[in-house]
Amino acid sequence: MRLFRQHPLLFFITTFLFLGLACQATTNLQTTGQVIDTDAIVAEAVATVSAQGGSSGSVAINTQLPAGAEGALQETLINLYKQVNPAVVHIFVFDSQGIPLGSGSGFVYDADGHIVTNNHVVADANGIEVVFADGERRRAEVTGLDVDSDLGVIQINSLPADIQPIRLGDSSQLQVGEFVVTIGNPFGEAGSMSVGIVSGLGRTLESQRILPGGGTFSIPQIIQTDAAINPGNSGGPLLNLRGEVVGVNSAIQTTTGTNSGVGFSIPVNAVRNIAPSLVENGRYTYSFMGISMTSQPFTLDQLEYYQVPPNGVYIIDVSPNTPADNAGLKGSGSDNFNIPLPGGDYITAINGVEVKTSDELLSYLVFETTVGDTVDLTVLRDGQEMSIPLTLGERP
């Protein structure tokens, strides 16, 4: 029985100048510096959906835009671009000899000249240049990087006149079907804008960092969108119609290296957590338990085989000398075919919050805890429910 999902082919979307290929990336609602106030540009420009029962009992959905809404939406998008695009930058990276390596996107984060982008855009750079929409250039230095979230922060000495940081939104308030906008530099075409919708929420991407045992950490709460994202969009903002950043564009699912309607953005609430630490300390520390767990829900046959309820996280391995080991958690181990054996602990809640999947447990750890916190795990062991306290360590 297969217990682990097969991940789609993902491309991180940095433009490589000479290859022409894509690279195979406690919520605080305050922002620093002056921000662009785009509330005034929002029009009532969304389609109204009405349902009317027919004689056959089916539901007829009317998705036509009401009179004037199409023009209002167009005006909203035009005004949004005019106000936000000046704070979206084109990032060029160079090797130690000044030879161009590639390019990506980013956006102004604060009035001190910090710019948010992807880790994979700038991690290998020896030199960085930032180009604003009007062609003005600045040299930049890396301030902090976090490979596990694929976020990076760079800094320029000063912002050009009249350039303001873009307001950060709240990705937890996004809904599937909501309009979103990307602005970036696909294929080196500066200042390109595309429009789409939120196609899915709560997706997960693997970190680029390979652990000594061969596994990876995951990035939770990823936003899926059909807005056109292509090589060069990496690090650029995903925006709502208020002109607020709701995500940082990072990867696409594709068989060709170009957009196929499935793009992925890091949620802006991760930026809220991680970017301040990258600015202050150059790095971000994650809470850590020290377990390997199933990456997808069990099938009905597997639930019967392992004798566990539908919602929860099955522990396969517990790493030695980790918080999980110290707390006495029990892993199942695996057979010769790498199939988990029966008998592992089954986590059903953390601090009283139900966890249905490994993604939900990871999201709680990333967004709700810090290193040193003691959490209370609700665990099923041999059919018996128990409460196990665990003091979180720092992710290695």
Secondary structure, DSSP 4 states (H G I P E B T S, - for coil): ---SPPPPPEEEEEEPTTT--EE--------SS-----GGG--S-----EEEE-TTS-EEEE-PPPTTHHHHHHHHHHHHHHHHGGGEEEEEEE-TTS-EEEEEEEEE-STTSEEEEEHHHHTT-SEEEEE-TTS-EEEEEEEEEETTTTEEEEEES-PPTT--PPPB--GGG--TT-EEEEEE-GGG-TTEEEEEEEEEEEEEEEEEEEPTTS-EEEEEEEEEE-S---TT-TTPEEE-TTS-EEEEEEEEE-SSSS--S-EEEEEHHHHHHHHHHHHHHSS---EE--EEE-SSPPPHHHHHHHT--SSSEEEEEE-TTSHHHHHT-----B-TTSPBPS---EEEEETTEE--SHHHHHHHHHHH--TT-EEEEEEEETTEEEEEEEE-EE--
